[in-house]
Amino acid sequence: MWYDNTKYNQSKLHDYANKFGSDLLGAYYLPRASMYFNLLSKSLEENVDFKLEEWRKEWIAYSNKWQEGTELYLVKAHGDALAIATGLFEKYFS
């Protein structure tokens, strides 16, 4: 989210790079997706309508909190980048 949907102020997060985003999946996308699927599962188990507005408020609040955070995310390389790139190239372009 690039804007605070409650105040329409531009976010301090102008680019994902500002978050040193090596852990965007684990620190941002996974919790947001988990929040959505947990609420969805709960509504299915209880046989009630999905509370879209409740989810949206939680999602915006989480996103805004994350954007305002000052955590540094360490860059940790996994695997051999050249071997992975070569494998992908051979798979899709040969």
N, C-alpha and C positions, 0 to 999 in steps of 0.2 A: 504494500500500500504506500502510495507516495504522498497522500494527504491524510490528515486527521479528519475523518468523516463527521466528527461531532462539532468541530470548530472551523473546518475548511482551511486550516493553516498548513502551509507546506511543511512536509516532514523534514526533519534534520537528516534523514537518510536520503541523500540525493542519488546515490548509486550503491549497489550492493558491495562494491569494493570498499566503501567507507566502513563497512563492518568487518573488513579483513575476513571475508566470508568463506573460509575453508570448511566451516561446519554448518552451512545453510540448511542442509538436509536434516541433520540431527537437532539443531538448535532452533530452527524456525519452521520449516515445512512439516517435519514429523509431528511436533506438538499440535500444530494447527489441524493437520489431517486427523490426528488421534482425537482431538476435541470434537470434530465433526462426526466421526464414525462412532464415538462413544455415545453422543447424544442421539444419533440415528438408531443405534442398536437399542438404546433405552426406550425410545419411542416405539420400536417394533416389538420389544418384549412386553411392554405395557399396553400395546395395542391402542396407542393414542397418536394423534397427529404430531408430526415433527414440528418442534417449536423453532421455526425459522428465525423469528425475531430474537429469541433468547440466544440462539447460536451466533447470530450476526453480532450481537452486542459483545459476547465473549470473544469472538474472532477479532473484532476491531480493537477491543481492549488489549488482547494479547499482542496484536500487531503493533499497536502504539507503544506498549511497554517495551517490546523488543527493539523498536526503532530508537527509543530513547536510551537504551542500554549502552554501556561503555565497555562491555566485555571485549577482550581480545581473544580471537580464535587462532590457536596455533596452526601452522601449516605443517601437515604431516603427509609426506608422500607415501603412497602404498604401491608396491610393485615396480616393475621396470617400464618407465614411460615409453621408451623407444620400442621395446618388444610389444607393448600393447598397441601403440600407433601402427607398427608394422603389421601386426595381426589384423587390425581393423582395415588397414589399407588393402591388404591381400584379400580379405573377405569381401569387401564391397567394390573394389576397383580392379579385380583381376578376372 
